[in-house]
């Protein structure tokens, strides 16, 4: 008994299409992984740079005003000014150490100007007995200096139900700087400051931020899956093409 390979046009065409798609998508995931590697390297490099100083004595050091350059994501920053305590917004579904809680966002007016930045002040625990109740916290009065990291956003979670309107004291799932600017009328820079610093005794606000997830391993895993699909399609075509005769 001899095995013979039978050439079949339609299965060959289908195999070529599947293999081409698998390789193309695998290559795309590899490129995405390479882009994320570059982002991770940029985060490390930004962390080595001296902090940008804004509002120090009314001036701006090491910072280009919006409109002349992109905001320096993941750059360390030091901002002097005052919090706007009448405009807290709470980001829901932000767990920490296995506990439910919120991120507290609050506008911060830059000293010597009418500009503001939206500061993520940290994490606050949820009251398990009452959903709508937010925990007590303190806000520094008068001129103060905030140190942190420039971030493009506060991260997104699955929206549960209809989004709540943005207003002082609102509990929302997701938040954009433009939402706060529109609702408050404040002139806000198009980025957020993720406040850093040690835990203050008696202060419930926790500033132990998760490291940025660049998703490099995820893209590599997807690439392997697509390449495997292409290889399996080609192997299946070869194996099923042999017939005894």
Helices and strands as residue ranges (DSSP letters): E 3-5, H 9-48, E 52-56, E 59-61, E 76-91, E 101-110, E 115-125, E 144-151, E 171-172, H 177-184, E 187-195, H 216-241, E 242-244
